[in-house]
Amino acid sequence: MNEDIPSHAASNHADIAVVEEKLSKARLSMEQARKNIQDMHLRASMDGLVAVQENRQTMFYFQGMRLPEYREGDEVQPGSFVAQILAIDQMELQGKVAEIDRANLSPGQPANIEIYALPHQKISGRVKDVAGAAMQNGFFGDSSSSKFGVVIALDHPDSQLRPGLTGIVAISAGEVKDVLYVPSAAVFAKNGDPVVYVRKGGDFVQQKIKITRRSETRIAVEGLAQGTEVAL
């Protein structure tokens, strides 16, 4: 019997060592799980407005469909943007202008902005950037109605502004004096060049012109004499 005591003691020590090893592994797993949970909590490095992104991992999508925002419990693929922190004092407005207006815009021009959701707020800004290339329009990329992106920097961003709000922007392109202009309906495109049709006798003949400025209703031109009769 006395000879069995050392053998049982050695066996007990081995069992204790095994249990302690399991306890050490369990503690390590617990610490790793706790660290993973802590890593899932992100803190913004600045004050701002939280904008939850659209969940684009839907099973189907059709043109014009509004995608839902991410919600608690949604599965997220690695690299997906779930939310953004927007600095209110650096918010900008993005818009589009027609190709015919692109040449009249340049950085620094003042702009007056009316946000539909804030009808009584007067917001001012300036043109920050105008795209040099046209944006794709529609599925087939119809170039006949090309649009150019414009970025407006706000002078004093309103705290009520939110991503997705829409409105209208009036940009002052500067005053032009002592120019000859014709109605926009009098200018046509022929082989890529602007032309007007001027009266000669009982007919109207084609004449090339140079466009210097244009608005929705009037086009400033060169290459015509004052008082020339043109066709609409």
RACORVEN-V532380 format. One record per backbone hydrogen bond with DSSP energy under -0.5 kcal/mol. CO is the residue of the C=O (numbers start at 1). NH is the residue of the N-H. E is the energy in kcal/mol with one decimal. If there is no record, write none. Layout:
co = <CO & CO>
nh = <NH & NH>
e = <E & E>
This chain:
co = <1 & 1 & 2 & 3 & 4 & 5 & 6 & 7 & 8 & 9 & 10 & 11 & 12 & 13 & 14 & 15 & 16 & 17 & 18 & 19 & 20 & 21 & 22 & 23 & 24 & 25 & 26 & 27 & 28 & 29 & 30 & 31 & 32 & 33 & 34 & 35 & 36 & 38 & 40 & 49 & 49 & 50 & 51 & 53 & 54 & 62 & 65 & 68 & 71 & 77 & 80 & 82 & 84 & 84 & 85 & 86 & 86 & 87 & 88 & 91 & 93 & 95 & 97 & 98 & 98 & 99 & 99 & 101 & 102 & 106 & 109 & 110 & 111 & 112 & 113 & 113 & 114 & 114 & 115 & 116 & 118 & 121 & 123 & 124 & 124 & 125 & 126 & 127 & 129 & 135 & 136 & 137 & 138 & 142 & 143 & 146 & 147 & 148 & 149 & 150 & 151 & 151 & 151 & 152 & 153 & 158 & 162 & 166 & 166 & 168 & 169 & 170 & 171 & 180 & 182 & 183 & 184 & 188 & 190 & 193 & 194 & 195 & 196 & 196 & 197 & 198 & 200 & 203 & 205 & 207 & 210 & 213 & 217 & 218 & 219 & 220 & 220 & 221 & 222 & 225 & 228 & 229>
nh = <4 & 5 & 6 & 7 & 8 & 9 & 10 & 11 & 12 & 13 & 14 & 15 & 16 & 17 & 18 & 19 & 20 & 21 & 22 & 23 & 24 & 25 & 26 & 27 & 28 & 29 & 30 & 31 & 32 & 33 & 34 & 35 & 36 & 37 & 38 & 39 & 40 & 41 & 42 & 51 & 86 & 52 & 84 & 70 & 56 & 65 & 67 & 55 & 74 & 80 & 82 & 53 & 51 & 86 & 87 & 49 & 88 & 90 & 91 & 154 & 152 & 150 & 148 & 101 & 102 & 102 & 103 & 104 & 105 & 109 & 127 & 172 & 125 & 170 & 115 & 123 & 116 & 168 & 118 & 119 & 121 & 123 & 113 & 155 & 156 & 111 & 153 & 108 & 151 & 147 & 138 & 142 & 141 & 145 & 146 & 99 & 135 & 97 & 131 & 95 & 128 & 129 & 153 & 93 & 126 & 161 & 165 & 116 & 117 & 114 & 171 & 112 & 173 & 221 & 219 & 186 & 187 & 195 & 193 & 190 & 209 & 188 & 198 & 207 & 231 & 205 & 203 & 200 & 198 & 196 & 222 & 220 & 184 & 215 & 182 & 212 & 213 & 180 & 210 & 228 & 230 & 199>
e = <-1.1 & -0.8 & -0.6 & -0.7 & -2.7 & -2.5 & -2.4 & -2.0 & -2.5 & -2.4 & -2.0 & -2.3 & -2.5 & -2.3 & -2.1 & -2.3 & -2.7 & -2.1 & -2.2 & -2.6 & -2.4 & -2.2 & -2.4 & -2.4 & -2.2 & -2.6 & -2.3 & -2.5 & -2.2 & -2.4 & -2.4 & -2.3 & -2.4 & -2.1 & -2.2 & -2.5 & -1.0 & -1.4 & -0.7 & -0.5 & -3.1 & -0.6 & -1.9 & -1.8 & -1.1 & -2.1 & -0.7 & -3.5 & -2.2 & -1.8 & -0.6 & -2.7 & -3.0 & -0.6 & -0.5 & -2.9 & -0.7 & -1.8 & -1.4 & -0.9 & -3.3 & -2.3 & -2.7 & -1.3 & -0.8 & -0.7 & -0.6 & -1.2 & -1.4 & -1.5 & -2.5 & -2.4 & -2.3 & -2.8 & -0.5 & -1.3 & -0.5 & -2.4 & -1.3 & -0.5 & -1.7 & -0.7 & -3.1 & -2.5 & -0.6 & -2.6 & -2.6 & -3.1 & -2.8 & -0.7 & -0.6 & -1.6 & -0.7 & -0.9 & -1.1 & -1.2 & -3.5 & -2.1 & -3.1 & -2.6 & -3.2 & -1.5 & -0.5 & -2.7 & -2.3 & -1.8 & -1.7 & -1.9 & -0.5 & -2.6 & -0.6 & -2.6 & -0.8 & -2.9 & -2.4 & -2.2 & -1.2 & -2.9 & -1.9 & -3.1 & -1.9 & -2.9 & -0.6 & -2.4 & -2.3 & -2.9 & -1.7 & -3.2 & -2.4 & -2.5 & -2.2 & -2.5 & -2.1 & -3.1 & -2.2 & -2.7 & -1.0 & -0.5 & -2.4 & -1.8 & -0.5 & -2.1>
